[in-house]
Amino acid sequence: MPAIRTRHLCSVAAALALTVSASATVATAADSSAAALREVLFVGNNWDGTADVIKSSGDFAKIGRINVIPDKDQRMAEINANPIKWIYFMAIRNSVGEGHDQFVDDMYSTPDGTSVVVSRPSFADVVSLDLATGQVNWRFPVSGYRADHMAVSPDGKRVAVSASTSNTVHVLDIDSGRELGRFGTGDKPHENVFTQDGKYIYNMAIGDVNTQTDAPWLDWTKGDRRITVVDANTYQQVKVIDMRPKLDAIGLRDYSDAVRPAVFSPDESKLYFQVSFFNGFFEYDLATDRITRTKTLPKNPATSDDRTTFVNDSRHHGISMSPDGSKLCVAGTMDDYATVVNRTTLQEGPLVTASKPYWATVSGDGKSCVVSESGTDQVTAIDFATGQKQVSVPVGDHPQRVRLGHVQSGWTSPSAG
């Protein structure tokens, strides 16, 4: 064999070996990175200013706790030095806070499991907290005077946060806190949802939920309530969905059009949503732009029908869906129960007793619905298959949002937690 050809074959063999070796190294690194993360549930204890970290499935046992207001003294000094900020701080305490400060509304971990990003209503900001040290990585003050619900993009790189008093949604880089864009909404932006492909953001504006003008004939006083849909890259408005004419079209003129928690079907052809004052939910078809089904859930005889007694106008607040799209899970907040509903028949299962359940999410393995019981400071898991309660786990004061996320493998609470 000629020497040149021999050298060529040797070079090819060496290149192939290097390629295989490099591929194996990349695969090993990816496997190692995945193995270094542990899936968990973050439970935001709104009145405590803490977040409990629990197992994402199984027995949902507690793993640790984070102090989400390590900078409380500094923030309070700023508020006390500014009369306008102090007025809003006190207004939040005495209205939506039910006499308590609201220190954590929503939270998402970063893709690498090293930090958690938290919206803090009473401090009107979003902060990133280092999960190892408990210290603040970055802080973003929202426009206006209150931060609310957030959403994370499918790739985990961006968070959208509602600034409820300025009718604005800010979109932030999850690692740096840098604002990537913002967009205007209806009155009092609340829930945010990214579509699965990451192309659009849906924002639900709920209007004024703290006034006493709750009678149906005074509904017009609640403000501009609508769903704003924006392009998630340009943050330009794509369309507005107003549920008022859609409710009127099916004879429900006395029903509120303030869309509260909402969840898409797996193919995103349907949106299931709750509204203020209503014990139930609606099914909305995106293609035909109409409400296709209404589900009224049982009332608790012990619950007053006086709308002014409903916390922040929400009779039912919290809805999630099983990964296969066959079941919905509903938090019957003022009626003190949660229930699993068959999506095809809309037949509810057992009414699982729960004290002021405020949110519903899905466990890491997809088998359970997890609701936060703000009245008894615990989270409760309900089996999607049977509709029966599985387990309850104690957490901090007034749990609200529950979100799936990740921590580093072997993580324990920081000393500041």
N, C-alpha and C positions, 0 to 999 in steps of 0.2 A: 504494500500500500504506500503511495507517495507520502512523503513527510508532511506536505501542506495539507492533504486530506486528513491525515491522522491528527494534526494539530487542530483542524476545524472540528472534527468529531469530538475531540477532548473539550474544546471550548463550548460546544453545544451541550455536552453532558454536564459540564460545570455550571452553565447557565441554568439548565433545568434543575439541577440540585439546589442552586441558590434560590430559584423561584419557589420550589417546593418548601424549602426551609423557611423562606420569608412568609409564604402563605400560612405555614404551620404556626409561625411566630405570631402573625396577626390573629389567627383563629384562637390561639392560646390566650393572647392578650384580651380578646373580646370575651372569651369564656371566663377569664379571670375577673374582668370588669363586671360582668353580669353576676358572677358568684359573690362579688364584694358588696352587692346591694341586697337589702332585705326589704320586702314589701310590707308596708304597715298602713294603719289607718290613723290619721291625725284628727283629734277631736278638739275643737275650739271651745274652751270654757269662757264664755263672753264676759261674765261678771267677775270671774277670777283673775283674768289676765294671764291664763295658762293654756297650754295645749297638751292633752294627754296623748301618748303614742301607744297604740295597742296592736295586737296581732291582727292581720287583715282577714283572717278566717279561723276556723276551728273553734277554740274556746275564747278567742278575742281577749286574751289576758293582757294586762297592762305591762308595757315594756319600760316606759319612762315618762317623764314630764318635762316640759319646756316653759320657762318664764318668758312670755312674749312682750313684757314691758320692762326690760332691764334698764331702760332709760327713763323710767317714770318720773323721777325727780326733775330731770332736765325738762321734760315735756310740760310738767305741771308748772314749773317756774315760768316758762314761756307763756302758758295760758293765763296764769295769774297776773302777768305783766301787761296783758293785752285785753282791754275791756270787751272788745267784740268777740274775741276767741273765748273769753270766759262766759259770756252770755250764751254762745252756742254750746259750749261744753255743758253748762247747766241745763240747757234746753234738751240736749240729748239724754242726760241723766233722768230728767223728770218726765220725758215723753216716751220715746221708743225704748229707753232703758228701764222703764218701770221703776224708777227710783234708784237705779244702779248705773255705774259707768259701763260703757261698752268698749272693752279692751281688745276683743278679737272677734271679727266677723268671719273671715274666710282665710284659707291657707293652702299653699301648694309647695311641695318640695321641688328642688332643682333636680334635673335628670341624673346628676352624679350623686345625689343623696347626701350632699355636704351641708346644704342650707334649706331653710324653710322660709317662704315669703308669706307675710301676714298683713291683712288689711285691718286697721284699728280705727273703728268709727269715732270714738271720743277724741283721739289724737289727730284725726283727719289726715292719716298717712298710710303708706305701705312701707314695711321694713323687711329686709332680709336678715335672718338670724343664722349665725354659724351654729350648726348642730353639735359641734364638738365643744365649743367654748360658751355658747349661749349669748355671745356678744353680737352687736349690730354690725352687719357688713355694709349696708347702705340704707338710706331712708329717702323716700319720695313723698313730700307733702302734696296732697291732691288739691285741686282747685276747690274753693269753697271751704266748708267746715265739717264735712263728714265723709268717711270712706265706707263702702258697703261691699256687696258681693263681687267676687272675682271669677275669672275663668282662665284656664291655661290652654295654650295652643296644643294641637296634637303632638308636635315635636318637643313640647316642654320648654321652648325657648322664650315664650312671651306670656305675660299675664295682662289681662284686661281687667280694670277695676272701675267700678261705678263711683263717681263723686256725686253723692245724692243731692247736695244743696246747690250745685252749679250746673246740673243737667248735662254732665259731661262724662265720657268714658275715656280714661287714659290707658294706653297700651305701652307696657314697659318691657325692656330687656330683662329677663329673669336673673341674669348673672350680674349685671352692672346697675340696674335700676334706672338706666337711661330711658327717657321717654322717646318712643319710636313714632308715636302719633296719638291723636285724640279725635273724638267726634262728638257731636251734639246729639241729644236724645230728647224724649219727652220729659215730663215732670217727674222727678225723683227716680232716676235710673236704679234698677234693682238687679235682677238676674242677668248674667251674661252667658252665652253658649257659643263655642266655636263649632262649625260643622266639621265632620270627620276628616275632610280633605284639607282643612285649614284655610279655605278660601273666603269664608264669610264669618262674621260675628253677628249674633242676634242679641239685642238688648231689649229687656222688658222694663218699661217705665210704669210705675204703679201709682203715681200721683200722691196726693196728700193723705196719708193713712193715720195721721195723728189728730185730725179734727173730729169734732162731735157731730158733724153734718152727715150722718150715716144713713138717714132715711133715703129710700130709693128716689123720691122726688127732688132730693138735694144732691143727687149724684154728680150733677154738672159742676158742683163746687170743688170736686176732687182734682181737677186739673187735666192736663193733656196726657192721657195714658195710651201708649201705643208700643208696638214692637218696631224697633229700628234695625234694619239689616244693612250692614256695611261691608264693603270689600276689605278683607283682612290684610291686604297689602298696601292699598292706597288710603284706607280709612274714609273713603267717600261713600255716601249713602247710596244704596242700591234700590231699596224700596222701603215703604212703611206699611205695616199691617195694623189696621184699626179694627178691633173686635166689636166695636159698638154696632155698626150696621149688620155685622154677621149674627150677633145675638138678637138684634131686632128682627132679622129675617126669619128666625125660628120662634118668634113670639116671646122672647125673654127680655123684654124692655126694662124690667125691674132688676135685672142682674148686672152686677158691676162688670166693667170691661178692663179692670186692672189685672193684667196677667201676672201671676205670682210665679212660683217654681214651675218649670216646664221641662219636658224630656222628649227627645226625638225617638221615633221608631228606628230600628237598626238600618233600614234603607233610607231614612230621612224623608219619607213621603208623608208621614203623619207627625203632628205635634200634639202632645197631651199636656194640658195645662190647667192650673187652678186659678181661680179669681177670688177677689176679696168677698167675704161674707158667705161664700157658698160651700156647703158640705158635699163636695163631689168634684168632678173635673170634666173637661171637654176634649173631644177629639177633633182636630183641625186638619183638613186635607190641603197640603201646600199647592198641589197642581190645580185644583178647582177653586181654591181660595174661599173655602166655606167650612163652617162647623158641621161635621157629619154625624156626630153622636154626642149625647149628654149622659153622664152617669151621676145620679144622685145617690149619695151614700147615707147610711142611717144616721139619725141624730141621736145624741145621748140625751135621754129625758132629763138628766140633771143639769144640762147646759141651757142657759137662758138664750132665748131668741133675740134679746135686746142687743142690737148690733154694736152699741156703744161699749158693751162689755167684752167684745172680741179684741184680743191683743193685736194692735196695729192693723185692725180690719181683717185679720186673717183667721177665718174659721178653720180651714184646712190649709196647711203649709208644709209641703214636702212631698215629692213624687219621684220615683225611680222606676227603672225597667230592667227585667232580667236580661242577660246578654243575648238570649235567643229570641227576645221580643215577645214571648208568650205571656208574660205576667207583668203587671204593674204593682207597685207597692206605694201605698198612700198613707201619709201621716195626717190623721184626723185631729189636728192640734187642739181646738177648743172642745172637741167631743171626747178627748182622752182615750183614743185608741189608734191602732195602725192596722191595716188590712192589706192582703194580697188580692188583686183583682185579675181574673182571667181576661186577657186582652180581646179574645175573640167574642166571648159572650157578655163581657162586662159584669159577670157575676162575682161578687165579693166573697172572700173566704171568711174564716173566723175573725171576729173583731178582737184583736189582741189588746188587752188593757195596757195603756201607756199614759204617763202623766205629762200632758202638754208636749207631745212629740213635735219637734220643730224642723226636722230635716229627715230625708230618707236617701240612702245611697246603697251601693251594691258592694258586697264583700269581694275580696281579692280573687276567690275561687269562683265567683259568680253564682254561688248556691244560695246566698242569703241576702235579705234586705236588712240594712242596719239603720235604725232610727235613733235620734237623740231625744232623750226624755228630759226636757229642760225643767220639768216640775219636780223630778226626783233625783236629778244629777246622776244619770246613768245612760248608757247606750244599750239597746236591746236588738238582738239578732232574731229574724223571723225567717223560717225556711220557705223559699219560693215554691217548693214542690207541694208542701202540705198546708202552708199558711199558718203553721203553729210556731209559737215562741220557742226559741232554742236556749238562749242564755241572756242574762243581763249583767253588765259590768259597771261598777261604780267609777265615775269620773269626777271632774271638778264642778264648780258652781255655774249652773245654767249653760249646759252644752248646747250648741247650735249646729254650726256646719261640721260635717264629717267628710273627709276627703282621703282617697287613696293616695299613697305616696311611697317614698323610699328613704331609708337611712342606710348608713354604712353597716356592713356586717359586723356584729359585735358591739354596736352602738349602745351606750348607756347615757343616762341623763347628764347634761353638763352641770358643773358645780353651781352655776347660777340658776339652774332649773328648779 
